[in-house]
Amino acid sequence: MAKNALVVGVTGITGNNIAHELLKAGFTVYGLSRKAGISIPGVNHIYGDVLDPASVSAAIVGLDITHLFFCTWSRQATEAENIKVNSAMIQNTVDALKVMKSMEHAVLITGLKHYLGPFESYAATPMETPFKESQARLPIENFYYNQEDILFKAAAEQGYSWSVHRPHTMIGWALGNAMNMGVTLAVYASICKETGAPFIFPGSKEQYNGVTDVTDARLLARHAVWSATSPSAKNEAFNTVNGDVFRWRQLWKLLADFFEIADPGYPAEISPLEPRMKDADQIWEKIVAKYNLAPYKASEIASWWHSDADLGRQVETFADMGKSRKAGFREVQVTPDSFTELFAQLRAEKIIP
């Protein structure tokens, strides 16, 4: 039978990579976004705003969607607003799909804030590591929980299955995405090399010295397509991380070596990127001109605040993949390769020098 996937947020790091993986798996892919962005060969790009129910319904009319991949979110000033806006986004989407008698499965992508809590109380009372899917929800407001409940209810009422994925820090190919630390660190390292500034680790001592992990967007895509098509993954939530662990003090040196810059070791105090990169756009404009790079601003492709949040945590953070292994998904991604392969692609595409 035909498999028709709707990828909401197809221009982002997660949706982009999932769309590529779906095409490999033989799906017809419809990528929903508010406006034209990165064009993916083979993807049918459609346009609608998930905060506007009528526009979503109009965008998908007649498409006979069998699989939903919900890969977008909108950051708000407070968690109460996050809940209001992000709940509406997935509610409007599943409501629009009510007319689709063809629906088989829906995939929701959230993240490890499921275990750490929202930004306004981030890592204040985290769960014990390694994070396991069997752990109970934190007793605080979290828009991820509301999104899950909306999905669970819609799937039960409309007779399709679901899966939820909780990735960690995302590494992968996408431009202009808030959650992509890989591109952010590539821009930061390139600025350090060009200006002679030290490549200072911007986060906490706990992150620098502690055990952690990340998520390669390519592995997340394969995991999501697996969960959407494997009977053993129906109606389950899964952590999605590379499957190895590392310490930033080890990886930071490898990143410095790739860019042929010095690793100065941990600084005297935490040194976040956002205040240090306040002039990054002006510096990057000169780098773009000197090396004939694609004409992006640094602020368009690097997300200083999000990387500061991830690297500034003062608690240990890593997730268990045992549930996926038992269910049949056994892929592992070597983390240093996630970074260096992305950096090489960014160079090949003339994004960084």
Steps between C-alpha positions, in 0.01 A plus 500: 500500500607859437671676790445875507687691772424850623810661655409809702805722532676360194744793473646439847787271598272215609237524227760543227686184597181299555376601154821370342470170687134459404587544134761224533232277655266549203252746655332779310594800715305821552696764688290761679648837591375856530711625211750381247834399649755235415370308199546125533503312169220245495296669774163655413515832683166629626432812701290566806524640853433245774363784714233551231277189485341598169838536326610153615178343379531678166863392458433128544162461334489189281845372594401173676767539769600172667781622728549825690842622618458804725843668525438866585463724804483869584691652792296736718589725795350275768415133529132590532524664158705207366220268606233718341675549166667162453192310611293691246750414226472123542128515581428685176705244309334188640158667463570565131591133459165380637365484147787267398364148530841390369693603816713218644759657729616833645850586621560786743853637554556663839829486694685442826326797662249225571744402777666837566203733508421812293737792444363713785575224754759317292683220680377630838375155608613261226437128500780258577736400218499311281159629399259213436164511327342321798566793734191693608445854379638786705231667717526830311346656192663389176359549151645164394258327738203689357604415145528132589155497659344664195663242273401205720137614506479564125662165414264310730193675362598470135650151508864550409819426694762747625862526607690776682872577464708686759831608344780685679706786353464485123793475260434501126444677174254788518539875484311756707391246761507598868589154625800421281811518719720357226461800269529740795834354609623499140431873468654567842818304417529672162476843665764400756735383227454813290532749788753317714257487792535198733262210435360512854253237616192711581323274750514379858769293671240229549441471126870531418599215731185289518366216286250602234369411152346664192269405214601488135203618291564219252467236771185667634353485149572128469362438849181694424434316173569170679251582777238599243525168318598241763224315689722480809516882520128575492367716783841542662729788597872473423813688594705574188873558552810387314560205728847602616601742777782751534635785710516847346857543622591213267284602205593871519861416416387296198290793377793737547728263310255487207511879464874511573459726801620462857290360782579726798336271756223596737486876568511660844122538493201414281522696176170490304497558126211746473673802661836416339343469154313832505712623206495169314291629207754773419792258530322234295419746222873551450565124510228442239654759270857377549423133430206548258259316727122470475357839604360413841527708814653322800175562689306319227692174531637500856287481814715629785227494765399139439855368510558705816198331658619152406863551599422707809310228683639417841367146506602179327290422195488182296231256392456123489425327169425155641131514416573557131762225496253248640237610246740446209666835426872447558670773298783704656658823377858591599472850645831655382400396147168681540691825544783453251273372223271799551796739498626347176157542341479862617835564331394322183184712484700819561325577828825519699857556373 
